[in-house]
Amino acid sequence: MPEHKECMRLRDLQERQREAADDLVKQMWTIKARTPEGRQAKLLVLLEYVMEDDEWRYAGREPYDIVHEVTRARDLMIEFVGGEPAAQLRDQFGG
């Protein structure tokens, strides 16, 4: 079926992009963050890319019943981001 063939083609393209992004994150992780902006950037990558599982995003909100530690860890990471990006993350994730 042409639809299946196209779906598989797009899936392969997506997988290549994901592998390239994974490689960039691995490189970034080896660089020590020495400035507030660098620490902020690493936390944003952690929140938005590494922790892509949706469970942590909804901790503390119904119908999700996630342990208190997940909510606390998420809120602390958002606090470390600081500034306007932290306000946006709090709005987005309910922190």
Secondary structure, DSSP 8 states (H G I E B T S, - for coil): -HHHHHHHHHHHHHHHHHHHHHHHHHHHHTS---SHHHHHHHHHHIIIIIT--GGGGGTTSTT----HHHHHHHHHHHHHH-HHHHHHHHHHHT-
